[in-house]
Amino acid sequence: MKSKLIMSGLAALGVMAGTSGAYAQDAARDAIAERLAPVGQLCLQGQDCGTAAAPAAASSSGGGEIDGAGIYNNVCMACHETGAAGAPVRGDEAAWAERTEQGFATLLDHAINGIGAMPARGGNPNLSDEEMEAATAYMVEPVMEVPELGGGDEGAAAEATDESSSDEMATADAVASEDEAVASEEDASSGGSGLDGEALYASVGCVACHAAGVAGAPKIGDAEAWGPRIEQGTDALYQSVFNGKGVMPPRGGSSASDEEIMAVVDYMVSQVQ
């Protein structure tokens, strides 16, 4: 009888341990995904800045309105909180003065179609006109009187849709072409670490500068630009990213772990070897 009780107890403990292990794995994956979620992304005209849509959560009032602040924090703040690439900082009246004189309709048109270094829809073609209107309204609210949303000044949102349709199609074609081009490089993207270096390259924000050579960053795939850096050795490249170098902040401004940073570096190096 005692032997049966002991065996039953051991079996129960085995089931509990297996269940706990599964929960722990799920929790670890969720924690990594949450940590890697970017607060914002530096994205310039002509870059492939990804197609993940910013969350259009309901407003805090519970009225089901589009969360312009949330979209701004996910897409726009990387440039408009730092002034990167000449972007006017939110709340800086002097920087916005000439722009606000053009009217909200023009500012919305620029946000939807892009202007200067800023790509159309902040680099996220999945954002709707209504989401862009809400994000733009939140961004300029401290420096100008924002018209009632839902139509904008002189129907700007509707006009912007027609003017930007060809840009959206071109962006979608470019994204599709790039996806096809990298489909055969999945093995290289892991960098031998088991982590998906290619996916991390996009998610932690490295693509913002290394896709177009912003601020002197070596463009991905440019063997000539990467040659002298690779000659220093992989460890030196890791340390440059860990500690920051030139205008690049430590870890590229992300909260990625050492292993994730190394996987990204391995992926970028693999594109020129």
C-alpha positions as CSV (number, residue, x, y, z in Angstrom):
1,M,0.0,0.0,0.0
2,K,2.8,2.4,0.9
3,S,4.6,1.7,-2.4
4,K,1.5,2.6,-4.4
5,L,1.1,5.8,-2.5
6,I,4.7,6.8,-3.1
7,M,4.4,6.0,-6.8
8,S,1.2,8.0,-7.2
9,G,2.8,11.0,-5.5
10,L,5.8,10.8,-7.8
11,A,3.6,10.7,-10.8
12,A,1.6,13.8,-9.7
13,L,4.8,15.7,-9.1
14,G,6.0,14.8,-12.6
15,V,2.8,16.2,-14.1
16,M,3.1,19.4,-12.1
17,A,6.7,19.9,-13.1
18,G,5.9,19.5,-16.8
19,T,3.1,22.0,-16.6
20,S,5.3,24.5,-14.7
21,G,8.0,24.1,-17.3
22,A,5.6,24.9,-20.1
23,Y,4.3,28.0,-18.3
24,A,7.8,29.2,-17.7
25,Q,8.7,28.8,-21.4
26,D,5.6,30.8,-22.4
27,A,6.4,33.5,-19.9
28,A,10.0,33.8,-21.1
29,R,8.8,34.2,-24.7
30,D,6.3,36.8,-23.7
31,A,9.0,38.7,-21.8
32,I,11.4,38.7,-24.7
33,A,8.7,40.0,-27.1
34,E,7.7,42.8,-24.7
35,R,11.3,43.8,-24.2
36,L,12.0,44.0,-27.9
37,A,8.9,46.0,-28.7
38,P,10.3,49.4,-29.9
39,V,9.1,52.6,-28.3
40,G,9.7,54.3,-31.6
41,Q,11.6,53.9,-34.8
42,L,13.8,56.3,-36.8
43,C,12.6,56.0,-40.3
44,L,13.7,58.1,-43.3
45,Q,12.3,58.6,-46.8
46,G,13.1,55.6,-49.1
47,Q,13.6,53.1,-46.3
48,D,11.7,49.9,-45.7
49,C,10.6,50.6,-42.2
50,G,8.4,47.5,-41.7
51,T,4.7,47.0,-42.1
52,A,3.6,46.3,-38.6
53,A,0.7,48.6,-37.8
54,A,0.8,50.7,-34.7
55,P,-1.9,49.7,-32.3
56,A,-5.1,51.8,-32.7
57,A,-6.3,51.3,-29.1
58,A,-9.5,52.9,-27.8
59,S,-9.1,56.2,-26.0
60,S,-8.8,56.3,-22.2
61,S,-12.3,57.8,-22.1
62,G,-13.7,54.5,-23.5
63,G,-15.3,56.3,-26.4
64,G,-13.7,54.1,-29.0
65,E,-11.7,57.0,-30.5
66,I,-8.4,56.4,-32.3
67,D,-5.5,56.7,-29.8
68,G,-3.4,59.4,-31.5
69,A,-0.9,59.5,-28.6
70,G,-0.4,55.8,-28.9
71,I,0.4,55.9,-32.6
72,Y,2.7,58.9,-32.1
73,N,4.6,57.0,-29.3
74,N,5.0,53.9,-31.5
75,V,5.8,55.5,-34.9
76,C,6.5,59.3,-34.7
77,M,8.3,60.0,-31.4
78,A,11.7,58.5,-32.5
79,C,12.2,61.6,-34.6
80,H,9.8,64.2,-33.2
81,E,11.1,63.8,-29.6
82,T,14.8,64.0,-30.6
83,G,14.8,66.3,-33.7
84,A,16.4,63.5,-35.7
85,A,17.0,64.3,-39.4
86,G,15.7,67.8,-38.8
87,A,12.2,66.7,-37.5
88,P,10.5,69.5,-35.5
89,V,10.3,68.5,-31.8
90,R,6.8,68.2,-30.4
91,G,6.0,71.3,-28.4
92,D,8.8,73.4,-29.9
93,E,6.9,76.5,-31.0
94,A,9.8,78.0,-32.9
95,A,10.5,74.9,-34.9
96,W,6.8,74.5,-35.8
97,A,6.0,78.2,-36.5
98,E,6.4,78.2,-40.2
99,R,4.8,74.8,-40.5
100,T,1.7,75.6,-38.5
101,E,1.1,78.7,-40.6
102,Q,0.5,76.3,-43.5
103,G,-2.6,74.9,-41.7
104,F,-3.5,71.5,-40.4
105,A,-4.6,70.2,-43.8
106,T,-1.1,70.7,-45.2
107,L,0.6,69.2,-42.2
108,L,-1.7,66.2,-42.4
109,D,-1.0,65.9,-46.2
110,H,2.8,65.9,-45.4
111,A,2.3,63.2,-42.7
112,I,0.3,61.0,-45.1
113,N,2.5,61.5,-48.3
114,G,5.8,62.2,-46.7
115,I,8.1,65.3,-46.9
116,G,11.9,65.7,-46.9
117,A,13.5,62.8,-45.0
118,M,10.1,61.7,-43.5
119,P,8.6,58.8,-45.5
120,A,4.9,58.5,-46.2
121,R,2.8,57.6,-43.1
122,G,6.0,57.7,-41.0
123,G,7.2,54.6,-42.8
124,N,4.2,52.5,-41.8
125,P,1.9,52.0,-44.9
126,N,-0.6,50.1,-42.7
127,L,-1.7,53.3,-40.9
128,S,-5.0,54.6,-42.1
129,D,-5.8,58.2,-42.9
130,E,-7.8,58.4,-39.7
131,E,-4.9,57.1,-37.7
132,M,-2.5,59.5,-39.3
133,E,-5.0,62.4,-38.6
134,A,-5.2,61.4,-34.9
135,A,-1.4,61.1,-34.6
136,T,-0.8,64.4,-36.4
137,A,-3.4,66.1,-34.2
138,Y,-1.7,64.9,-31.1
139,M,1.7,65.9,-32.3
140,V,0.8,69.5,-33.2
141,E,-1.7,70.1,-30.4
142,P,0.8,71.9,-28.1
143,V,1.6,74.5,-30.8
144,M,-1.6,75.1,-32.7
145,E,-5.4,74.9,-32.6
146,V,-6.4,71.5,-34.1
147,P,-9.7,71.4,-36.0
148,E,-12.3,68.8,-35.2
149,L,-11.1,65.4,-36.4
150,G,-13.0,63.4,-38.9
151,G,-12.7,65.7,-41.8
152,G,-9.8,68.0,-41.2
153,D,-9.3,71.3,-42.9
154,E,-11.0,71.3,-46.3
155,G,-11.2,67.5,-46.4
156,A,-7.5,67.0,-46.3
157,A,-7.7,63.3,-45.4
158,A,-9.7,62.4,-48.5
159,E,-7.5,64.4,-50.8
160,A,-4.4,62.9,-49.3
161,T,-5.7,59.4,-50.0
162,D,-5.9,60.0,-53.7
163,E,-2.5,61.6,-53.9
164,S,-0.8,58.9,-51.9
165,S,-2.3,55.8,-53.4
166,S,0.5,55.4,-55.9
167,D,3.1,55.9,-53.2
168,E,1.4,53.1,-51.1
169,M,1.5,50.7,-54.1
170,A,5.1,51.5,-54.7
171,T,5.9,50.9,-51.0
172,A,4.0,47.6,-51.0
173,D,5.9,46.4,-54.2
174,A,9.2,47.4,-52.6
175,V,8.4,45.4,-49.5
176,A,7.3,42.4,-51.5
177,S,10.5,42.5,-53.6
178,E,12.7,42.7,-50.5
179,D,10.8,39.8,-48.8
180,E,11.5,37.7,-51.9
181,A,15.1,38.7,-52.0
182,V,15.8,37.7,-48.4
183,A,13.7,34.5,-48.4
184,S,16.8,32.4,-49.4
185,E,18.9,33.9,-46.6
186,E,17.1,32.6,-43.5
187,D,20.1,30.5,-42.4
188,A,22.4,33.4,-42.5
189,S,20.0,35.6,-40.5
190,S,20.4,33.5,-37.4
191,G,24.1,34.2,-37.2
192,G,24.7,30.7,-35.8
193,S,23.3,31.7,-32.4
194,G,19.8,30.2,-32.7
195,L,18.3,33.8,-32.6
196,D,16.7,35.3,-35.7
197,G,19.2,38.1,-36.4
198,E,17.3,39.3,-39.5
199,A,14.1,39.8,-37.5
200,L,15.9,41.4,-34.6
201,Y,17.7,43.8,-37.1
202,A,14.3,45.2,-38.0
203,S,12.6,45.0,-34.6
204,V,15.3,46.7,-32.4
205,G,15.6,49.6,-34.9
206,C,18.9,48.9,-36.6
207,V,17.2,49.0,-40.0
208,A,16.4,52.8,-39.6
209,C,20.1,53.8,-40.1
210,H,21.8,50.8,-41.7
211,A,19.2,50.5,-44.6
212,A,20.1,53.9,-46.0
213,G,23.4,54.8,-44.4
214,V,21.9,57.5,-42.2
215,A,24.5,59.5,-40.2
216,G,27.4,57.6,-41.7
217,A,26.1,54.1,-40.7
218,P,27.5,51.4,-43.0
219,K,24.7,50.3,-45.3
220,I,23.8,46.7,-44.9
221,G,25.2,44.7,-47.8
222,D,27.9,47.4,-48.7
223,A,31.1,45.3,-48.6
224,E,33.3,48.4,-49.1
225,A,31.8,50.2,-46.1
226,W,31.9,47.1,-43.9
227,G,35.4,45.9,-45.0
228,P,37.5,48.0,-42.5
229,R,35.1,47.3,-39.7
230,I,35.1,43.5,-40.3
231,E,38.9,43.6,-40.3
232,Q,38.8,44.7,-36.6
233,G,37.2,41.5,-35.7
234,T,33.7,40.4,-34.6
235,D,34.3,41.1,-30.9
236,A,35.2,44.7,-31.8
237,L,32.0,45.1,-33.7
238,Y,30.0,43.7,-30.8
239,Q,31.6,46.2,-28.4
240,S,30.9,49.1,-30.7
241,V,27.2,48.3,-30.6
242,F,27.2,47.6,-26.8
243,N,29.0,50.9,-26.0
244,G,27.8,53.1,-28.8
245,K,30.1,54.7,-31.4
246,G,29.9,58.1,-33.1
247,V,26.3,59.2,-33.3
248,M,25.0,55.6,-32.6
249,P,23.8,55.3,-29.0
250,P,24.7,52.2,-26.9
251,R,22.8,49.2,-28.2
252,G,21.5,51.3,-31.0
253,G,19.1,52.9,-28.5
254,S,17.3,49.6,-27.9
255,S,16.9,47.4,-24.8
256,A,18.1,44.3,-26.6
257,S,20.2,41.8,-24.7
258,D,23.9,41.0,-25.5
259,E,22.8,37.8,-27.3
260,E,20.3,39.7,-29.4
261,I,22.8,42.4,-30.3
262,M,25.3,39.8,-31.3
263,A,22.8,38.0,-33.5
264,V,22.0,41.3,-35.3
265,V,25.7,42.0,-35.8
266,D,26.3,38.5,-37.1
267,Y,23.4,38.9,-39.5
268,M,24.6,42.3,-40.9
269,V,28.2,40.9,-41.3
270,S,26.7,37.8,-43.1
271,Q,25.3,40.1,-45.8
272,V,28.7,41.1,-47.0
273,Q,30.5,37.7,-46.7
